[in-house]
Amino acid sequence: MPEEVETTLRGPLAYTTARAAIEKMETAKVWPTALNFELWVHVVTDPDGPLAREIERLLNSGAAITDQVAEDLASVYLPRARLNEQIFDAGDALTKELNSVSGAIRTARKSSQTYGQTLAGASRDLGANVAPDTLRTVVGTLSNATQNAQRQNQSLERRLAESSREVARLKDHLEQVRRDASTDGLTNLANRKAFDTELERAFAEADGGDITVAVLDIDNFKAFNDTWGHQTGDQVIRFVASVIGRVGAPPRFAARYGGEEFAIIFSQESPRQVERALEEIRLGVSTRTLRRRSTNEDLGAITISAGFAQRGPDEPLHALIERADGALYASKRAGRNRVTNGQLVDKAAAA
């Protein structure tokens, strides 16, 4: 947990905070698992923070805080708390490896210096009229020194080869940690944090209308969950995500935005191209017959609604997202299972 939360739980307000977190979880009908307790302690200590607002949004929408939803929330809003240990472990291992290599290099340097001193001594001894016995001694000394230098060099080469492999392994591990921190565990799409980061990057690099944001939502998902249960609901989310991931593959950027909501960033594509892509996703979802995995029961029709907006001149990031959200809600109001262009939505209607 971040330092301020740790301080709270080790101070006079510890039991009050813990009881408040438990009460909030009970009210929300959330199991008091260790992860949920951590999340709700953050909510209690920072009731106006982004995590508290997101949990309130989910609860108001009727979404259940399942184990997977809790993991998703933690990956977005508590990334440092949950990844620091892995990063520190990998960093410590890398530091030890580099220190070991430095030691091997220092040893090799000393060996080279010794060898150089031996050569210098031999040069002094090899003067004119060298006696045979002296020559044999010098040659023997040089031979031994050369063999020692060769052994040291071979040892260093082996150590450097081993170190290269270990550093490559640690690099792969850190890269995996980075991917885990930016990936939604249920769908394998990018998570909300990664989406926000990518959108900020795209805004910084793009010119004017080069960026379009689309927001997609599974229709009537709460009712579906109430009917079939959250495990089947997770299967539906994974299915929808697979369609979105296929159509939203790079250079597009697809992410799970939260719960049953998804988002896609389009760069340098016209509104017509974006609409075609979203229609492909909509049809790919609605025309598929889904069955419950455990019982083979027909789950009925699954549909999605979508809205998108292309960035206007000098339009700020939050305004673009609001227009895309407005277009999504326009699709919902118009009967769902449709795509709406945010540029065609009246601002008063979208509010």
C-alpha positions in Angstrom: 0.0 0.0 0.0 1.1 3.6 -0.6 2.8 5.3 2.3 -0.1 7.4 3.4 -2.4 4.3 3.7 0.3 2.4 5.6 0.6 5.4 8.0 -3.2 5.4 8.6 -3.2 1.7 9.3 -0.4 2.1 11.9 -1.9 5.1 13.6 -4.8 6.1 15.9 -7.3 5.9 13.0 -6.4 2.3 12.1 -9.4 0.5 13.5 -11.8 3.2 12.5 -10.6 3.0 9.0 -10.6 -0.8 8.9 -14.2 -0.9 10.3 -15.3 1.7 7.7 -13.8 -0.3 4.9 -15.5 -3.5 6.1 -18.9 -1.7 6.4 -18.6 -0.3 2.9 -17.7 -3.7 1.5 -20.7 -5.2 3.3 -23.0 -2.5 2.0 -21.7 -3.1 -1.6 -22.1 -6.9 -1.1 -18.4 -7.4 -1.7 -16.5 -10.3 -0.1 -13.8 -9.1 2.4 -10.9 -10.6 0.6 -7.4 -9.2 1.2 -7.4 -7.4 -2.2 -10.9 -6.0 -1.7 -9.9 -4.8 1.8 -6.9 -3.0 0.3 -9.1 -1.4 -2.3 -11.7 -0.2 0.1 -9.1 1.1 2.6 -7.9 3.3 -0.2 -11.6 4.3 -0.9 -12.0 5.3 2.8 -8.8 7.2 3.1 -9.3 9.0 -0.3 -13.1 9.1 -0.8 -12.8 11.7 -3.7 -9.9 9.9 -5.4 -10.0 8.2 -8.8 -10.3 4.7 -7.4 -13.3 5.7 -5.2 -15.0 7.4 -8.2 -14.5 4.4 -10.4 -15.9 2.0 -7.8 -18.9 4.3 -7.2 -19.4 4.4 -11.0 -19.3 0.6 -11.2 -21.7 0.1 -8.3 -24.1 2.7 -9.6 -24.2 0.9 -13.0 -25.1 -2.3 -11.2 -21.8 -4.0 -12.0 -20.6 -6.6 -9.5 -17.2 -6.3 -8.0 -15.9 -9.8 -8.8 -12.4 -11.1 -8.1 -11.5 -10.2 -11.7 -12.9 -6.7 -11.4 -11.0 -6.2 -8.2 -7.8 -7.4 -10.0 -8.5 -4.9 -12.8 -9.0 -2.1 -10.4 -5.8 -2.9 -8.6 -3.8 -3.1 -11.8 -5.0 0.4 -12.8 -5.2 2.3 -9.5 -2.7 0.4 -7.3 0.0 -0.5 -9.8 3.0 0.6 -7.8 1.8 -1.2 -4.7 1.3 -4.4 -6.5 4.4 -4.4 -8.8 7.1 -2.8 -6.6 8.1 -6.1 -5.1 8.6 -7.7 -8.4 10.5 -4.7 -9.8 12.7 -4.4 -6.7 13.5 -8.2 -6.8 14.5 -8.0 -10.4 16.4 -4.8 -9.8 18.3 -6.4 -6.9 19.2 -9.4 -9.0 20.4 -7.1 -11.8 22.5 -5.1 -9.3 24.1 -8.3 -7.9 24.8 -9.5 -11.4 26.5 -6.3 -12.4 28.5 -6.2 -9.2 29.6 -9.8 -9.9 30.7 -8.8 -13.4 32.5 -5.8 -12.0 34.4 -8.0 -9.6 35.4 -10.4 -12.4 36.6 -7.4 -14.5 38.7 -6.1 -11.6 40.3 -9.5 -11.1 41.1 -9.7 -14.8 42.6 -6.2 -14.7 44.9 -7.2 -11.8 45.9 -10.3 -13.7 46.7 -8.2 -16.7 48.8 -5.8 -14.6 50.7 -8.7 -13.1 51.3 -10.2 -16.5 52.6 -6.8 -17.7 54.9 -6.5 -14.8 56.2 -10.0 -15.5 56.9 -9.1 -19.1 58.7 -5.9 -18.0 60.9 -7.9 -15.7 61.6 -10.4 -18.4 62.6 -7.6 -20.7 65.1 -6.3 -18.1 66.5 -9.8 -17.6 67.0 -10.5 -21.3 70.1 -8.4 -21.9 73.1 -9.1 -23.8 75.1 -12.3 -23.1 72.3 -14.0 -21.2 73.3 -17.2 -19.6 71.4 -20.3 -20.6 70.1 -21.0 -17.1 68.8 -17.4 -16.9 67.2 -17.7 -20.3 65.4 -20.9 -19.3 64.2 -19.3 -16.1 62.8 -16.2 -17.9 61.1 -18.4 -20.5 59.6 -20.6 -17.8 58.3 -17.5 -16.0 56.8 -16.1 -19.2 55.2 -19.4 -20.0 53.6 -19.7 -16.5 52.5 -16.1 -16.7 50.9 -16.6 -20.1 49.1 -19.7 -19.0 47.7 -17.8 -16.0 46.6 -14.9 -18.1 44.9 -17.3 -20.5 43.0 -19.0 -17.7 41.9 -15.7 -16.3 40.7 -14.5 -19.7 38.8 -17.8 -20.3 37.2 -17.5 -16.8 36.2 -13.9 -17.6 34.8 -14.9 -21.0 32.7 -17.6 -19.3 31.5 -15.2 -16.6 30.6 -12.5 -19.2 28.7 -15.1 -21.3 26.8 -16.2 -18.2 26.1 -12.6 -17.2 24.8 -11.8 -20.7 22.3 -14.6 -20.4 21.3 -13.6 -16.9 20.9 -9.9 -17.8 18.8 -11.0 -20.9 16.6 -13.1 -18.6 16.1 -10.2 -16.1 15.3 -7.8 -19.0 12.7 -10.2 -20.2 11.3 -10.5 -16.7 11.1 -6.7 -16.3 9.4 -6.5 -19.7 6.9 -9.1 -18.6 6.2 -7.1 -15.5 5.7 -4.0 -17.6 3.3 -5.9 -19.9 1.4 -7.2 -16.9 1.0 -3.7 -15.5 -0.6 -2.5 -18.7 -2.7 -5.6 -19.6 -6.3 -6.4 -18.5 -6.2 -9.8 -16.9 -9.6 -11.0 -18.1 -9.4 -10.0 -21.8 -5.6 -9.6 -22.5 -6.4 -6.2 -24.0 -4.7 -3.1 -22.8 -6.1 -1.9 -19.5 -7.5 1.6 -18.6 -4.1 2.9 -17.4 -2.4 1.8 -20.6 -5.2 3.4 -22.7 -4.9 6.7 -20.9 -1.1 6.7 -21.4 -1.5 5.8 -25.1 -4.1 8.5 -25.7 -1.9 11.1 -24.0 1.0 10.0 -26.2 -1.1 10.1 -29.3 -2.4 13.6 -28.4 1.2 14.8 -28.0 2.2 13.5 -31.4 -0.8 14.0 -33.6 -2.0 17.0 -35.6 -5.6 18.2 -35.2 -8.1 15.6 -36.5 -5.6 12.7 -36.7 -7.1 11.0 -33.6 -10.5 9.4 -33.2 -11.7 7.8 -30.0 -14.4 5.1 -29.9 -16.2 3.8 -26.8 -18.1 0.5 -26.9 -20.4 -1.1 -24.4 -22.1 -4.4 -24.1 -25.9 -3.9 -24.1 -28.0 -4.9 -21.1 -25.0 -6.5 -19.5 -26.3 -6.2 -15.9 -29.5 -8.0 -16.8 -27.4 -10.7 -18.5 -25.3 -11.1 -15.4 -28.3 -11.3 -13.2 -29.7 -14.1 -15.4 -26.7 -16.2 -16.1 -24.2 -15.3 -13.4 -20.9 -13.5 -13.4 -18.8 -16.4 -14.7 -20.8 -16.6 -17.8 -20.7 -12.8 -18.0 -16.9 -13.0 -17.9 -17.1 -15.4 -20.9 -19.1 -12.9 -22.8 -16.7 -10.1 -22.0 -13.8 -12.3 -23.3 -15.7 -13.1 -26.5 -16.5 -9.4 -27.2 -12.9 -8.5 -26.3 -11.6 -11.0 -28.9 -13.7 -9.4 -31.7 -12.6 -5.9 -30.6 -8.9 -7.0 -30.3 -9.0 -8.5 -33.8 -10.4 -5.4 -35.4 -8.6 -3.0 -33.1 -5.2 -4.6 -33.7 -2.2 -2.2 -34.3 -1.8 0.4 -35.5 -5.1 0.9 -33.7 -5.1 0.6 -29.9 -7.9 -1.4 -28.2 -8.4 -1.5 -24.4 -10.9 -2.6 -21.8 -12.0 0.7 -20.4 -13.8 -0.8 -17.4 -16.4 -3.4 -16.6 -18.2 -4.2 -19.9 -16.9 -1.1 -21.6 -14.1 -0.9 -24.2 -12.3 1.8 -26.1 -10.3 2.1 -29.3 -7.9 4.8 -30.5 -7.7 5.3 -34.2 -4.9 7.4 -35.7 -5.0 9.0 -39.2 -8.3 7.3 -40.2 -11.3 9.0 -41.6 -14.7 8.9 -39.8 -15.9 6.6 -42.6 -13.1 4.1 -41.9 -13.7 4.3 -38.2 -17.4 3.7 -38.6 -16.7 0.7 -40.9 -14.4 -0.8 -38.3 -17.0 -0.4 -35.5 -19.7 -1.8 -37.7 -17.5 -4.8 -38.3 -17.1 -5.3 -34.5 -20.9 -4.8 -34.0 -21.8 -7.4 -36.6 -19.1 -9.7 -35.4 -20.6 -9.8 -32.0 -24.4 -9.7 -32.8 -24.3 -12.4 -35.5 -22.5 -15.0 -33.3 -24.6 -17.6 -31.5 -23.3 -18.0 -28.0 -23.9 -20.9 -25.6 -23.1 -21.4 -22.0 -19.9 -23.4 -21.7 -21.0 -25.5 -18.7 -24.5 -26.4 -19.9 -24.5 -25.6 -23.6 -27.6 -23.4 -23.1 -28.4 -20.8 -25.7 -27.4 -17.4 -24.2 -29.5 -15.4 -26.7 -28.4 -12.4 -28.6 -25.4 -10.3 -27.5 -25.1 -6.8 -28.9 -23.0 -3.8 -28.4 -23.5 -0.1 -28.8 -20.7 2.2 -29.9 -20.0 5.9 -30.2 -17.0 7.7 -31.7 -15.6 11.2 -32.1 -12.8 12.6 -34.2 -10.7 15.3 -32.5 -11.5 18.8 -33.5 -8.9 21.6 -33.9 -7.2 22.2 -30.5 -9.8 20.1 -28.8 -8.6 18.9 -25.3 -8.4 15.2 -24.4 -11.2 15.2 -21.9 -13.6 17.0 -24.4 -12.9 14.3 -27.0 -13.7 11.5 -24.6 -16.9 13.3 -23.5 -18.1 13.5 -27.1 -17.3 9.8 -27.7 -19.2 9.0 -24.5 -22.1 11.2 -25.6 -22.2 9.3 -28.9 -22.3 6.0 -27.1 -25.2 7.1 -25.0 -26.9 8.4 -28.1 -26.6 4.8 -29.5 -28.2 3.5 -26.3 -31.1 5.9 -26.4 -31.7 5.2 -30.1 -32.3 1.5 -29.3 -28.8 0.0 -28.8 -26.9 -2.3 -31.2 -25.8 0.6 -33.3 -22.8 3.0 -34.0 -23.1 6.8 -33.6 -20.7 9.4 -34.9 -20.2 12.0 -32.1 -19.9 14.8 -34.6 -23.5 14.3 -35.5 -24.7 14.4 -31.9 -26.2 17.6 -30.6 -24.3 18.8 -27.5 -27.5 19.3 -25.5 -28.6 15.8 -26.3 -25.3 14.3 -25.4 -25.1 16.0 -22.0 
